[in-house]
Amino acid sequence: MKKSMRYLLFALPLLFGSCKAWLTIDSSDRIMENTLFEDEEGFFTALNGIYAELPQSDLYGQSLVAATFDVQAQYFDTTKPSTHVFNTLGAYSAEARKNAVSGIWSKTYFVIANVNKILEHCESDRDVLSDKAYHIIRGEMLAMRAMLHFEMLRIFGPIFSEAPARISIPYRESSELVVSDLLPANEVIDRINRDLTDAVAELADYDPVRTEGRLNGETTTGSNRYRNRHVRLNYFAVKALQARIALYTGDRETAGRLALEVIEQAGDFFPFASREDVTGQTAVGIATQNSEDRIFSSEILFAVYNSKRTTDIYDRFFSNKLEQTNLLTMDDLAVHNLYDSESDLRSYQWQTLKNTEGVDQRFFVKYGQVQDIELGYASLVPVIRMAEMYLIAAECEEDKTKGYGWLNALRVARKASSLPTTGSLANDLQDEYIREFVGEGQLFWYYKRLRKTSIRRIYRSDAAYMDFDPANYLFELPENEQEHHNQ
């Protein structure tokens, strides 16, 4: 049963504070749309506003990618000094874990409410939209709603493989100011899958990404509304999300099929990064650290655009200007051991720089400043990439040799040597997940999906394993949310 809310779930004037035409609130705290959805331009203003919220610190600006869950995946050494700001989080303190996710819930549902508002107006104001605009806006917003709910389910939901019917989170499909029922995890997944299926159907015949690819940059002839598809939830990104979610729920057959579809249909538009791309030579004509494409932008299916990426992520967690108490890094030998081939392109994501004491130290520079901010990759934060599709294809392949084929295709693209097919595919896949997703917040969910009870201290030179309590995969709902549902 729905209950009246005692707090305002979202305040859209704050969400789009720079947009004078957005929404106002009357004396009854009801949201009123005056002019924004009167024409197609207003719809795209609202759409842009949704994407502009994603780089907030409680979303893909920090919490969902760079620190909170990578610390808990034991990428970085938070044991030295003992006063390290992430010391207790790295040790899985209940209080630290609660505080780390406290803002994620409210911010995510804040954005979801606004997504629902746009979806509602797609129907009530359908007459002001062209067919292309209607289908693309609706498709992207359905996908956004699904993606954000999945983020919530991964955090606040159960270990799906052992308790799929456990009560988890609400699935909010209305902008109405009410508290929604908490649903079993498998019902949340059903609604996520329904939204993604509908999103694919909406985008299939209208998204230019299927025939023209990313469409980087702006055009001087015509509209830019449908360009830069890699920073929008495009058709291929939605299919990739479907693959990710299918694997998370144990549907290996569907996950493998969808991953192969993305590889086959999107591969030419989202190619693996070359050494010249990574070193910056492709962009500026000469290999230079100041222009390195360390996020492998050509293969990003969906990224969040954050013009303050260096400030929000690199300067906050990884910069050589940080004191050791605030720095996330690992020791030199651990970095060396992370990659089993010295030519691995992913090693460019680490540099030896002088720390605040003038001593050489390894620093994670994936999100470091790119000298020319006009370069397309200077402000991107990856959310889903082609590499993940290869890992999914490898894991879901029934034939071990074919599985290694997909894994080795990724490794060869990274300029690492192929692995023999006589090894443990599961172990080799885990190693590749560890190498591939530093700073992207994905490894912890790989561990949760497989209910790992022993994980590596990656930051240590010996990469020793530690016992892991599966209870640490579970996060309690925020206290105010618990209070509403206990009334």
C-alpha positions as CSV (number, residue, x, y, z in Angstrom):
1,M,0.0,0.0,0.0
2,K,1.2,3.5,-0.8
3,K,1.6,6.0,1.9
4,S,1.7,9.8,1.9
5,M,5.3,11.0,2.0
6,R,6.4,13.3,4.8
7,Y,9.2,14.7,2.7
8,L,9.5,16.0,-0.8
9,L,11.0,13.3,-2.9
10,F,12.4,15.7,-5.4
11,A,12.6,19.4,-6.0
12,L,12.9,19.9,-9.7
13,P,13.9,23.6,-9.6
14,L,17.0,22.5,-7.7
15,L,17.6,19.7,-10.2
16,F,17.6,22.1,-13.1
17,G,18.4,25.3,-11.3
18,S,19.9,26.9,-14.4
19,C,16.8,26.3,-16.4
20,K,14.4,29.2,-15.8
21,A,11.7,27.4,-17.8
22,W,11.7,24.3,-15.7
23,L,9.2,23.8,-12.9
24,T,7.8,25.7,-10.0
25,I,6.2,24.5,-6.7
26,D,3.0,26.0,-5.4
27,S,2.0,26.4,-1.8
28,S,0.9,22.8,-1.6
29,D,4.4,21.6,-2.7
30,R,2.9,20.1,-5.9
31,I,5.0,20.2,-9.0
32,M,3.6,22.4,-11.8
33,E,5.0,22.4,-15.3
34,N,4.3,25.8,-16.9
35,T,6.2,26.0,-20.1
36,L,8.9,23.4,-20.4
37,F,6.9,20.7,-22.2
38,E,5.1,23.0,-24.5
39,D,7.5,22.2,-27.4
40,E,10.1,19.7,-28.5
41,E,12.9,22.0,-27.4
42,G,11.7,21.9,-23.9
43,F,11.7,18.1,-23.9
44,F,15.3,18.1,-24.9
45,T,16.1,20.6,-22.2
46,A,14.6,18.3,-19.7
47,L,16.4,15.3,-21.2
48,N,19.7,17.1,-21.0
49,G,18.9,18.0,-17.4
50,I,18.6,14.3,-16.5
51,Y,22.1,13.5,-18.0
52,A,23.5,16.6,-16.3
53,E,22.6,15.1,-12.9
54,L,24.5,11.8,-13.4
55,P,28.0,13.3,-12.6
56,Q,26.8,14.3,-9.1
57,S,29.1,13.0,-6.4
58,D,26.5,10.5,-5.1
59,L,26.1,9.0,-8.6
60,Y,28.7,8.6,-11.3
61,G,30.7,11.6,-10.2
62,Q,32.3,9.7,-7.4
63,S,30.3,7.1,-5.4
64,L,29.3,4.6,-8.1
65,V,32.6,4.6,-9.9
66,A,35.8,5.8,-8.3
67,A,35.9,5.1,-4.6
68,T,33.1,3.6,-2.5
69,F,33.0,0.1,-4.1
70,D,36.5,-0.1,-5.4
71,V,37.8,0.5,-1.9
72,Q,35.6,-2.4,-0.8
73,A,36.9,-4.5,-3.7
74,Q,40.4,-4.1,-2.1
75,Y,41.9,-2.3,-5.1
76,F,43.6,0.4,-3.0
77,D,45.7,0.4,0.2
78,T,43.7,2.1,2.9
79,T,45.6,0.5,5.8
80,K,48.5,2.9,5.7
81,P,48.5,5.3,7.4
82,S,46.0,4.0,10.0
83,T,44.3,7.4,9.8
84,H,43.5,7.0,6.1
85,V,40.1,8.5,5.4
86,F,38.9,5.2,3.9
87,N,40.5,2.9,6.5
88,T,37.2,1.9,8.1
89,L,35.4,1.5,4.8
90,G,38.2,-0.8,3.6
91,A,37.8,-2.8,6.8
92,Y,34.0,-3.0,6.2
93,S,33.0,-1.1,9.3
94,A,29.2,-1.1,9.5
95,E,29.1,2.6,10.2
96,A,31.5,3.5,7.3
97,R,29.5,1.3,4.9
98,K,26.2,2.9,5.9
99,N,27.7,6.4,5.5
100,A,29.3,5.5,2.1
101,V,25.9,4.8,0.5
102,S,23.7,7.2,2.5
103,G,23.4,9.8,-0.3
104,I,23.2,7.4,-3.2
105,W,19.6,6.3,-2.4
106,S,18.0,9.8,-2.2
107,K,19.9,11.1,-5.2
108,T,19.1,8.2,-7.4
109,Y,15.4,8.2,-6.7
110,F,15.5,12.0,-7.0
111,V,16.6,11.5,-10.6
112,I,14.2,8.6,-11.2
113,A,11.3,10.9,-10.2
114,N,12.3,13.4,-12.9
115,V,12.7,10.6,-15.4
116,N,9.2,9.6,-14.7
117,K,8.0,13.1,-15.1
118,I,9.5,13.2,-18.6
119,L,7.9,9.8,-19.5
120,E,4.5,11.1,-18.3
121,H,4.8,14.1,-20.5
122,C,5.9,12.0,-23.5
123,E,2.3,10.7,-23.4
124,S,0.4,13.8,-22.2
125,D,2.2,16.1,-24.7
126,R,2.8,13.6,-27.5
127,D,1.5,16.1,-30.0
128,V,4.4,18.4,-29.7
129,L,7.0,15.7,-30.5
130,S,8.1,14.4,-33.8
131,D,8.1,10.6,-34.1
132,K,11.9,10.4,-33.9
133,A,12.0,12.7,-30.8
134,Y,9.2,10.8,-29.0
135,H,10.7,7.3,-29.6
136,I,14.3,8.4,-28.7
137,I,13.4,10.4,-25.6
138,R,11.0,7.7,-24.4
139,G,13.6,4.9,-25.1
140,E,16.4,6.7,-23.3
141,M,14.3,7.5,-20.3
142,L,13.0,4.0,-19.9
143,A,16.5,2.7,-20.1
144,M,17.6,5.4,-17.6
145,R,14.9,4.3,-15.1
146,A,16.0,0.7,-15.5
147,M,19.7,1.4,-15.2
148,L,19.3,3.5,-12.0
149,H,17.0,0.9,-10.4
150,F,19.6,-1.8,-11.2
151,E,22.2,0.3,-9.4
152,M,20.0,0.5,-6.4
153,L,19.3,-3.3,-6.5
154,R,23.0,-4.2,-6.7
155,I,23.6,-2.0,-3.6
156,F,20.6,-2.6,-1.5
157,G,19.3,-5.9,-2.8
158,P,20.3,-9.4,-1.8
159,I,22.9,-11.7,-3.3
160,F,20.6,-12.6,-6.2
161,S,21.9,-16.1,-6.7
162,E,20.9,-17.2,-3.2
163,A,17.9,-15.1,-2.3
164,P,16.1,-13.8,-5.5
165,A,12.8,-13.4,-3.7
166,R,14.1,-11.4,-0.8
167,I,12.4,-8.0,-0.3
168,S,14.7,-5.3,-1.7
169,I,13.8,-1.9,-3.1
170,P,10.8,0.0,-4.6
171,Y,10.5,0.3,-8.4
172,R,9.1,3.8,-8.9
173,E,7.2,4.3,-12.2
174,S,5.4,7.5,-11.3
175,S,6.4,11.1,-10.3
176,E,3.7,11.1,-7.7
177,L,4.9,12.0,-4.3
178,V,4.3,8.7,-2.5
179,V,6.3,6.0,-0.8
180,S,6.2,2.9,-3.0
181,D,6.2,-0.7,-1.7
182,L,9.5,-2.6,-1.3
183,L,9.5,-5.4,-3.9
184,P,11.2,-8.8,-4.0
185,A,14.4,-8.6,-6.0
186,N,13.2,-10.9,-8.8
187,E,10.1,-8.6,-9.3
188,V,12.4,-5.6,-9.5
189,I,14.4,-7.5,-12.2
190,D,11.2,-8.2,-14.1
191,R,10.4,-4.5,-14.2
192,I,13.9,-3.6,-15.1
193,N,13.8,-6.1,-18.0
194,R,10.4,-4.9,-19.1
195,D,11.7,-1.3,-19.3
196,L,14.8,-2.3,-21.1
197,T,12.8,-4.4,-23.6
198,D,10.5,-1.4,-24.3
199,A,13.5,0.9,-24.6
200,V,15.1,-1.4,-27.2
201,A,11.8,-1.3,-29.1
202,E,11.6,2.5,-29.0
203,L,15.2,3.0,-30.1
204,A,15.4,0.2,-32.7
205,D,14.1,2.2,-35.7
206,Y,15.1,5.7,-34.7
207,D,18.5,5.7,-33.0
208,P,21.2,6.8,-35.5
209,V,23.8,4.8,-33.6
210,R,22.7,1.7,-35.4
211,T,23.8,3.0,-38.8
212,E,26.1,6.0,-38.1
213,G,27.8,5.1,-34.8
214,R,28.7,7.5,-32.1
215,L,28.5,10.7,-34.2
216,N,31.2,12.5,-32.2
217,G,31.2,16.2,-31.9
218,E,28.9,18.9,-33.2
219,T,27.7,19.6,-36.7
220,T,27.4,23.0,-38.3
221,T,24.6,21.8,-40.5
222,G,21.5,20.8,-38.7
223,S,20.6,19.8,-35.2
224,N,23.0,18.3,-32.7
225,R,20.3,16.6,-30.7
226,Y,21.1,13.1,-31.9
227,R,24.9,13.3,-31.9
228,N,27.4,12.0,-29.4
229,R,25.4,8.9,-28.9
230,H,28.0,7.4,-26.5
231,V,26.9,9.9,-23.8
232,R,23.3,9.0,-24.3
233,L,21.6,5.6,-23.5
234,N,21.7,4.5,-27.1
235,Y,20.5,1.3,-28.6
236,F,23.7,-0.6,-28.1
237,A,24.2,0.6,-24.6
238,V,20.7,-0.6,-23.7
239,K,21.5,-4.1,-25.2
240,A,24.7,-4.2,-23.2
241,L,22.8,-3.3,-20.0
242,Q,20.5,-6.2,-20.8
243,A,23.5,-8.5,-21.1
244,R,25.0,-7.2,-17.8
245,I,21.7,-7.7,-15.9
246,A,21.0,-11.2,-17.4
247,L,24.4,-12.4,-16.2
248,Y,23.8,-10.8,-12.8
249,T,20.6,-12.8,-12.4
250,G,22.2,-16.1,-13.7
251,D,20.6,-16.2,-17.1
252,R,23.8,-17.1,-18.9
253,E,22.2,-18.1,-22.2
254,T,20.5,-14.7,-22.6
255,A,23.5,-12.8,-21.4
256,G,25.8,-14.6,-23.8
257,R,23.4,-14.1,-26.7
258,L,23.0,-10.3,-26.0
259,A,26.8,-9.8,-25.6
260,L,27.4,-11.4,-28.9
261,E,24.8,-9.2,-30.6
262,V,26.5,-6.1,-29.3
263,I,29.9,-7.4,-30.3
264,E,28.7,-8.2,-33.8
265,Q,26.5,-5.2,-34.4
266,A,28.5,-2.5,-32.6
267,G,32.1,-3.6,-33.0
268,D,32.8,-1.4,-36.0
269,F,31.3,1.7,-34.4
270,F,32.9,1.1,-31.0
271,P,36.4,-0.4,-31.8
272,F,39.0,-1.3,-29.3
273,A,41.5,1.5,-28.5
274,S,44.8,1.3,-30.3
275,R,48.2,2.0,-28.8
276,E,48.2,5.2,-30.8
277,D,44.8,6.2,-29.2
278,V,46.0,5.5,-25.7
279,T,49.3,7.3,-26.0
280,G,47.5,10.4,-27.5
281,Q,49.3,10.0,-30.8
282,T,46.0,9.6,-32.7
283,A,44.6,12.8,-31.2
284,V,47.6,15.2,-31.3
285,G,50.1,13.5,-33.6
286,I,52.6,12.7,-31.0
287,A,52.7,10.3,-28.0
288,T,52.4,12.5,-24.9
289,Q,51.1,11.8,-21.3
290,N,49.2,15.0,-21.5
291,S,46.9,13.7,-24.2
292,E,46.6,10.0,-23.3
293,D,43.2,8.4,-23.8
294,R,43.5,6.3,-20.7
295,I,39.7,5.5,-20.6
296,F,39.8,3.8,-24.1
297,S,37.0,6.1,-25.2
298,S,36.5,4.6,-28.7
299,E,34.9,1.5,-27.1
300,I,32.7,3.1,-24.5
301,L,29.1,2.2,-25.2
302,F,27.8,4.7,-22.6
303,A,29.7,7.3,-20.6
304,V,28.7,10.1,-18.3
305,Y,29.9,13.4,-19.4
306,N,31.6,15.3,-16.6
307,S,33.4,18.5,-17.5
308,K,34.8,18.5,-13.9
309,R,36.1,15.0,-14.0
310,T,39.6,15.8,-13.0
311,T,38.5,17.9,-10.0
312,D,35.7,15.5,-8.9
313,I,37.6,12.2,-9.3
314,Y,41.3,12.5,-9.9
315,D,42.0,15.5,-7.6
316,R,39.7,14.0,-4.9
317,F,41.1,10.5,-4.8
318,F,44.2,9.9,-6.9
319,S,46.3,13.0,-7.4
320,N,50.0,13.2,-6.5
321,K,49.1,16.4,-4.7
322,L,47.2,14.4,-2.0
323,E,48.6,13.5,1.3
324,Q,48.9,9.8,2.0
325,T,45.9,9.9,4.3
326,N,43.6,10.8,1.4
327,L,45.3,9.0,-1.5
328,L,44.0,5.8,-3.2
329,T,46.8,3.8,-4.7
330,M,48.8,0.6,-4.5
331,D,52.5,-0.1,-4.2
332,D,54.7,-0.2,-7.2
333,L,55.2,-4.0,-7.3
334,A,51.5,-4.5,-7.0
335,V,50.9,-2.4,-10.1
336,H,53.6,-4.3,-11.9
337,N,52.1,-7.6,-10.9
338,L,48.6,-6.5,-11.8
339,Y,49.4,-6.9,-15.5
340,D,51.0,-10.1,-16.7
341,S,52.4,-8.4,-19.8
342,E,54.5,-5.2,-19.8
343,S,53.0,-4.1,-23.0
344,D,49.4,-4.1,-21.6
345,L,47.7,-0.9,-22.6
346,R,45.9,-0.7,-19.3
347,S,49.3,-0.1,-17.6
348,Y,49.1,3.5,-19.1
349,Q,46.5,4.1,-16.4
350,W,49.3,4.3,-13.9
351,Q,52.2,6.7,-13.8
352,T,55.2,7.2,-11.5
353,L,55.1,10.8,-10.2
354,K,56.5,12.7,-7.2
355,N,54.3,12.6,-4.2
356,T,54.0,15.5,-1.7
357,E,57.2,14.5,-0.1
358,G,59.1,14.5,-3.4
359,V,59.4,10.7,-3.5
360,D,58.5,8.6,-6.6
361,Q,55.2,6.8,-6.2
362,R,52.7,5.1,-8.4
363,F,49.5,7.1,-9.1
364,F,46.3,6.0,-10.8
365,V,45.8,8.5,-13.6
366,K,42.9,7.1,-15.5
367,Y,40.9,10.2,-14.7
368,G,43.8,12.6,-14.7
369,Q,43.8,15.8,-16.6
370,V,44.0,15.7,-20.4
371,Q,45.8,18.9,-21.5
372,D,43.4,19.7,-24.4
373,I,39.9,19.7,-22.9
374,E,38.5,19.8,-26.4
375,L,39.5,16.2,-26.9
376,G,36.4,14.0,-26.7
377,Y,37.6,11.8,-23.9
378,A,38.8,14.5,-21.5
379,S,35.4,14.6,-19.7
380,L,34.1,11.0,-20.0
381,V,33.5,8.5,-17.2
382,P,32.8,5.0,-18.5
383,V,29.6,3.3,-17.4
384,I,29.6,0.3,-19.8
385,R,32.2,-0.7,-22.4
386,M,32.7,-3.2,-25.2
387,A,35.3,-5.0,-23.1
388,E,32.6,-6.2,-20.7
389,M,30.7,-7.8,-23.6
390,Y,33.8,-9.9,-24.4
391,L,34.1,-10.9,-20.7
392,I,30.4,-11.9,-20.7
393,A,30.7,-13.8,-23.9
394,A,33.7,-15.7,-22.5
395,E,31.9,-16.5,-19.2
396,C,28.7,-17.7,-20.9
397,E,30.3,-19.8,-23.6
398,E,29.7,-23.5,-22.9
399,D,32.8,-24.5,-24.9
400,K,35.8,-23.7,-22.8
401,T,38.0,-23.2,-25.8
402,K,35.6,-20.8,-27.4
403,G,35.3,-19.0,-24.0
404,Y,39.1,-18.5,-24.1
405,G,38.7,-17.2,-27.6
406,W,36.6,-14.3,-26.4
407,L,38.9,-13.7,-23.4
408,N,42.0,-13.7,-25.6
409,A,40.4,-11.4,-28.1
410,L,40.2,-8.8,-25.4
411,R,43.7,-9.5,-24.1
412,V,45.2,-9.2,-27.7
413,A,43.3,-5.9,-28.1
414,R,45.0,-4.8,-24.8
415,K,48.4,-5.8,-26.3
416,A,48.7,-8.7,-23.8
417,S,49.6,-12.2,-24.7
418,S,47.0,-14.9,-25.3
419,L,46.4,-17.4,-22.5
420,P,46.5,-21.1,-23.0
421,T,43.1,-22.8,-23.1
422,T,44.3,-25.4,-20.5
423,G,44.0,-23.1,-17.5
424,S,41.0,-22.2,-15.3
425,L,38.8,-20.0,-17.3
426,A,37.0,-18.8,-14.2
427,N,40.3,-17.7,-12.6
428,D,41.5,-16.1,-15.7
429,L,38.2,-14.2,-16.1
430,Q,38.5,-12.9,-12.6
431,D,42.0,-11.6,-13.3
432,E,40.8,-9.8,-16.3
433,Y,37.9,-8.2,-14.5
434,I,40.4,-6.9,-11.9
435,R,42.7,-5.5,-14.6
436,E,39.9,-4.0,-16.7
437,F,37.7,-2.1,-14.3
438,V,40.0,-0.2,-12.0
439,G,38.2,3.1,-11.1
440,E,34.8,2.0,-12.6
441,G,33.1,0.4,-9.6
442,Q,32.4,-2.9,-11.3
443,L,34.6,-5.5,-9.5
444,F,32.7,-5.5,-6.2
445,W,29.5,-6.4,-8.1
446,Y,31.3,-9.2,-9.9
447,Y,32.3,-10.6,-6.5
448,K,28.7,-10.2,-5.2
449,R,27.2,-11.9,-8.2
450,L,29.4,-14.9,-7.6
451,R,29.2,-14.7,-3.8
452,K,32.9,-14.7,-3.4
453,T,34.0,-15.6,0.1
454,S,37.7,-15.0,-0.6
455,I,39.0,-11.9,-2.5
456,R,42.4,-10.5,-3.3
457,R,44.1,-7.6,-1.6
458,I,45.0,-6.3,-5.0
459,Y,47.0,-3.4,-3.6
460,R,49.5,-5.7,-2.0
461,S,52.6,-6.8,-3.8
462,D,51.8,-10.5,-3.0
463,A,48.1,-10.0,-3.9
464,A,47.3,-12.2,-0.9
465,Y,43.7,-13.4,-0.6
466,M,41.5,-12.4,2.4
467,D,38.4,-14.1,3.8
468,F,35.3,-12.1,3.0
469,D,32.0,-12.2,4.9
470,P,29.2,-12.3,2.3
471,A,27.2,-10.1,4.7
472,N,29.4,-7.3,3.5
473,Y,27.7,-7.5,0.1
474,L,24.5,-6.3,1.8
475,F,23.7,-2.7,2.6
476,E,20.8,-1.6,4.7
477,L,18.2,0.8,3.4
478,P,18.6,4.4,4.7
479,E,17.0,4.9,8.1
480,N,14.4,7.4,6.9
481,E,13.3,4.9,4.2
482,Q,13.0,2.1,6.8
483,E,10.9,4.4,9.0
484,H,8.5,5.1,6.2
485,H,8.0,1.4,5.5
486,N,7.6,0.6,9.2
487,Q,4.7,3.0,9.7
